[in-house]
Amino acid sequence: MDELSELASQGLLRQLRPCSAPTAGEIFMDGKRLLNFSSNDYLGLSRHPTLIEAAEEALHQYGTGASASRLVTGSRNIFHDLEDFIAESKKTEAALSFANGYSTAMGTIPALVGKGDTVILDKLSHACLIDASRLSGATLRVFPHNDLNKLERLLQTAKGRALIVTESVFSMDGDRAPLKEICQLKNQYGAELLLDEAHALGVLGQEGQGLAEELGLQAQVDFQMGTLGKAVGSAGGYLATSRKQINLLINKARSFIYSTAPPPSQAAASLAGLELIRSEEGRLLRDTLAKHIAYFGASSAIIPIIIGENDATLAASERLKKAGYLVYAIRYPTVARGTARLRVTLSAAHQEEDLEGLKKLLSL
């Protein structure tokens, strides 16, 4: 049996599905309109006129591509505007933007630690954080999800520069890291913390800056990482930290140095999205999303419905699709074997009747 056939026999084969998305809350697939409950567009900004206008203006000003690495042909002003705004929002000295969240992690972690150092990673951290930690060459230690006792024991034996890596809101389970306690341990043992706010940016905090802002801990987080392709409604990733560390990344982060910069229009849309998140309109959108989350009795916009078996999960996803709802089946290796699940994601773009219909079908 070849590899693809083996994946198919295990219910693990994945395929690309052509679609179109006329609004942030719906999608057309296989000739059918579906309510989209699989998107990370938490505030519905990907179709917002302000972001579209910003991208169009940048297209006319800068063209369709950056043409080279920012270190080779010059760094377009719009990237600096974006990074200055991120740094100001995150209360750090500086920030650096990347093409996407994955390349942010892959460039950042290997630039910060290496052989002789230690990365201490939450077991349920995103694949990009795991892959980047492995790539760094540092000793990799993993603690069970949110297990503070094990984290402390690993900190006690860490060698070299010790870097704790975790998410604030976990992408497949929707729960939160015990950030206050992690910061206390970090300080106690002289470690540093890289926090990925991918699923918290735009959703949590008075100004939508994530869990660290909500808890008043931004100054305690050494490296604030996030993505611009979820609640921000655009694409890209960022790392916010001290000016010295950003200068180091500019010189050592291989995914930044050796990649053509993303289109300037992407940066313009990201900046517009971030500005909107901090505006009164952004606050109202967060309030709407919070009401949707409360309606489902959830703790975040991510609601996992664990079924276990791959085939049963795929069948459940297909039944929802026939009923007009797009809710993808999440399987190994994205989640552990035997924990296949439907992953419902909520957006401020959803209407109350959309939520009611889905909740009834799921019997939640």
C-alpha positions in Angstrom: 0.0 0.0 0.0 1.4 3.4 -1.0 1.5 6.3 1.4 -1.6 8.1 0.1 -3.6 4.9 0.1 -2.5 4.3 3.7 -3.6 7.8 4.7 -6.9 7.2 3.1 -7.4 3.9 4.8 -6.8 5.6 8.2 -9.2 8.5 7.5 -6.3 10.9 7.4 -6.2 11.9 3.7 -6.6 15.6 3.1 -7.7 17.3 -0.1 -8.0 20.9 -1.2 -11.6 22.1 -1.8 -12.1 25.0 -4.2 -14.4 27.6 -2.7 -15.3 31.3 -2.7 -16.1 33.5 0.3 -18.5 36.4 -0.5 -18.7 37.4 3.2 -16.7 36.8 6.4 -19.3 34.4 7.8 -20.2 32.3 4.8 -18.6 30.4 2.0 -19.6 28.7 -1.3 -18.3 25.2 -1.7 -19.4 22.4 -4.1 -22.0 24.7 -5.5 -23.6 25.2 -2.0 -23.8 28.2 0.3 -22.4 27.2 3.8 -22.2 29.1 7.0 -18.5 29.2 7.8 -17.7 28.0 11.3 -14.1 27.0 10.4 -12.5 30.4 9.9 -10.1 32.2 12.2 -11.5 35.5 11.0 -12.8 36.2 14.5 -13.9 39.8 13.9 -14.9 39.4 10.3 -12.3 42.0 9.2 -11.1 40.1 6.1 -14.0 41.6 4.1 -14.0 45.0 5.9 -14.0 48.0 3.5 -11.3 49.8 5.4 -8.8 46.9 4.9 -9.7 46.5 1.3 -9.3 50.2 0.7 -5.9 50.2 2.4 -4.7 47.3 0.3 -5.9 48.9 -2.9 -4.1 52.2 -2.1 -0.9 50.3 -1.4 -1.2 48.3 -4.6 -1.2 51.6 -6.6 1.6 53.1 -4.5 3.9 50.0 -4.2 2.8 47.6 -6.9 1.9 43.9 -6.4 5.2 42.7 -4.9 8.1 43.7 -2.8 10.6 42.3 -5.4 13.2 41.1 -2.9 14.2 40.7 0.7 13.9 43.9 2.7 17.7 43.8 3.3 18.4 43.7 -0.5 16.4 46.3 -2.2 15.3 48.5 0.7 12.5 48.2 3.2 9.3 49.8 2.1 7.9 52.5 4.5 4.6 50.6 5.0 6.5 47.8 6.8 8.0 50.2 9.2 4.6 51.9 9.8 3.2 48.5 10.6 6.0 47.5 12.9 5.9 50.8 14.8 2.2 50.4 15.4 2.7 46.8 16.6 5.4 47.8 19.0 3.4 50.7 20.4 0.3 48.4 20.8 2.4 45.7 22.5 4.2 48.2 24.8 7.6 47.1 23.4 10.6 49.0 22.0 10.3 47.4 18.5 8.7 44.8 16.4 9.5 42.8 13.2 7.0 41.5 10.7 7.2 38.3 8.7 5.3 36.8 5.8 3.2 34.6 8.1 3.1 33.2 11.6 4.9 30.0 10.7 7.9 31.9 9.3 7.9 34.1 12.4 8.4 31.1 14.6 10.9 29.5 12.3 13.0 32.6 12.1 12.7 33.7 15.7 13.4 30.7 17.9 16.5 29.4 16.1 17.9 33.0 16.2 17.4 33.2 20.0 18.6 29.8 21.2 20.9 27.1 20.0 23.1 24.3 21.2 23.7 24.5 24.9 20.4 26.3 25.5 17.0 24.9 26.5 13.6 25.3 25.1 10.7 24.3 27.4 7.6 23.8 25.4 3.9 23.2 26.3 2.9 19.9 24.7 0.0 21.4 22.8 1.9 24.2 21.3 1.3 24.9 17.6 3.4 22.9 15.0 5.4 26.0 14.0 6.6 26.4 17.6 7.5 22.7 17.8 9.3 22.7 14.5 11.2 25.9 15.2 12.3 24.6 18.6 13.6 21.4 17.0 15.4 23.4 14.3 17.2 25.6 16.8 19.4 22.8 18.0 18.7 23.7 21.7 17.8 20.9 24.1 14.0 20.5 23.8 12.0 19.7 26.9 8.2 19.3 26.8 5.8 19.7 29.7 2.2 18.3 29.8 -0.3 20.8 28.8 -0.5 23.7 31.3 1.3 21.6 33.9 3.0 24.2 36.1 4.6 21.6 38.4 6.4 19.9 35.5 7.3 23.3 34.0 9.0 24.2 37.3 10.9 20.9 37.5 12.2 21.5 33.9 13.2 25.0 34.8 15.2 23.7 37.7 17.4 21.6 35.4 17.5 23.8 32.3 21.0 24.6 30.8 22.1 27.7 29.1 19.5 30.2 28.0 16.1 28.9 29.0 13.2 29.9 26.8 9.6 28.9 27.7 7.4 28.7 24.7 3.6 28.5 24.8 0.4 29.8 23.3 -2.0 32.1 25.1 -5.1 30.6 23.6 -4.5 27.1 22.3 -5.5 26.6 18.7 -7.2 23.2 18.9 -8.6 23.2 22.5 -9.5 26.8 22.9 -8.3 27.0 26.5 -5.8 29.5 28.0 -2.3 29.2 29.3 -1.9 30.0 33.1 0.0 33.1 32.1 0.3 34.8 35.4 1.8 31.6 37.0 4.1 31.0 34.0 5.5 34.6 34.4 6.1 34.0 38.1 8.1 30.9 37.3 10.0 32.6 34.5 11.1 35.3 36.8 11.9 33.0 39.7 14.3 30.9 37.6 15.7 33.6 35.3 14.1 32.2 32.1 12.5 34.0 29.2 9.1 33.6 27.7 7.9 33.6 24.1 4.1 33.8 24.0 2.2 33.2 20.8 -1.0 35.3 20.9 -2.2 34.1 17.5 -5.7 33.2 18.7 -6.0 36.0 21.3 -5.0 39.1 19.3 -8.1 41.1 18.5 -10.2 38.9 20.8 -8.9 39.5 24.4 -7.9 42.7 26.2 -9.3 46.2 26.5 -7.5 47.1 23.2 -7.6 43.7 21.7 -3.9 42.9 22.3 -4.4 39.5 23.7 -4.2 37.6 27.0 -1.1 39.4 28.2 -2.8 42.7 27.9 -6.0 41.4 29.5 -3.9 40.3 32.5 -1.6 43.3 32.6 1.4 41.2 31.8 2.8 42.6 28.6 5.9 43.9 30.4 6.5 40.4 31.7 6.5 38.6 28.3 10.0 38.8 26.7 8.8 37.9 23.2 5.3 38.6 22.1 4.5 36.7 18.9 1.3 36.7 16.8 -0.3 36.4 13.4 -2.0 39.0 11.2 -4.1 36.5 9.3 -6.7 35.7 11.9 -8.6 38.4 13.8 -6.6 41.1 12.0 -8.2 40.0 8.7 -5.0 40.1 6.6 -1.9 38.0 6.5 1.6 37.9 8.1 3.2 37.4 11.5 5.1 39.5 14.0 7.5 39.4 16.9 7.5 42.3 19.4 10.3 42.7 21.9 13.3 45.0 22.7 15.2 46.9 20.0 18.3 44.9 20.7 16.5 41.6 20.1 14.8 42.9 16.9 18.2 44.0 15.6 19.4 40.4 16.3 16.5 38.9 14.3 17.2 41.2 11.4 20.6 39.7 11.3 19.9 36.1 12.2 16.3 35.1 11.4 16.7 33.1 8.2 13.1 33.1 7.3 13.2 36.9 7.3 16.7 37.4 5.7 16.3 34.9 2.8 12.7 35.4 1.8 11.2 38.0 -0.5 9.2 40.4 1.6 5.4 39.9 1.5 3.5 42.3 -0.7 3.3 45.8 0.7 -0.5 45.7 0.2 -0.5 42.9 2.8 1.2 45.1 5.3 -1.1 48.0 4.6 -4.2 45.8 5.2 -2.6 44.5 8.4 -2.0 48.0 9.7 -5.6 49.0 8.9 -6.9 45.9 10.7 -4.7 46.5 13.8 -5.9 50.2 13.9 -9.5 49.1 13.6 -9.1 46.5 16.4 -8.0 49.3 18.8 -10.9 51.6 17.7 -14.4 51.8 19.1 -15.6 49.7 16.2 -13.1 47.0 17.2 -14.3 47.1 20.8 -17.9 46.6 19.6 -16.9 43.7 17.4 -15.1 42.1 20.4 -18.3 42.6 22.5 -20.3 40.8 19.8 -17.9 38.0 19.7 -17.9 37.7 23.5 -21.7 37.4 23.4 -21.4 34.6 20.8 -18.8 32.8 23.0 -21.1 33.1 26.0 -24.0 31.7 24.1 -22.1 28.5 23.6 -20.8 28.5 27.2 -17.3 28.5 25.9 -14.1 30.1 27.1 -12.9 31.3 23.7 -13.9 31.5 20.1 -12.6 28.0 19.6 -14.9 25.2 20.6 -13.6 21.6 20.2 -16.1 18.8 20.0 -14.0 15.7 20.5 -15.4 12.6 18.8 -12.3 10.4 18.8 -12.4 8.2 15.7 -11.4 9.7 12.3 -14.3 8.2 10.3 -16.9 9.2 12.8 -15.6 12.8 12.9 -15.5 13.0 9.1 -19.0 11.7 8.9 -20.2 14.3 11.5 -18.5 17.1 9.5 -20.3 15.9 6.3 -23.7 15.8 8.0 -23.1 19.4 9.1 -22.1 20.4 5.6 -25.3 18.9 4.2 -27.2 21.0 6.8 -25.5 24.1 5.5 -22.6 24.5 8.0 -18.9 24.3 7.4 -17.2 22.7 10.4 -14.0 20.9 9.5 -12.9 17.6 11.0 -9.5 18.0 12.7 -7.4 14.8 12.9 -3.9 13.5 13.6 -1.2 14.9 13.3 -2.9 18.2 14.0 -4.2 16.6 17.2 -3.2 13.5 19.0 -4.4 10.1 17.8 -7.8 9.1 19.1 -8.8 12.8 19.7 -10.2 13.7 16.3 -12.7 16.5 16.7 -15.0 19.0 15.1 -13.4 22.4 15.6 -16.1 25.1 15.7 -14.8 28.7 15.5 -17.0 31.7 16.2 -16.9 35.1 14.5 -18.4 38.5 15.1 -19.6 38.1 11.5 -22.0 35.4 12.5 -25.7 36.2 13.1 -27.7 35.0 16.0 -29.8 32.7 13.8 -26.6 31.1 12.5 -25.5 30.3 16.1 -28.9 29.0 17.0 -29.0 26.6 14.1 -25.6 25.2 14.8 -26.1 24.8 18.5 -29.3 22.9 17.8 -27.6 20.5 15.4 -24.7 20.0 17.8 -27.1 19.6 20.8 -24.9 21.8 22.9 
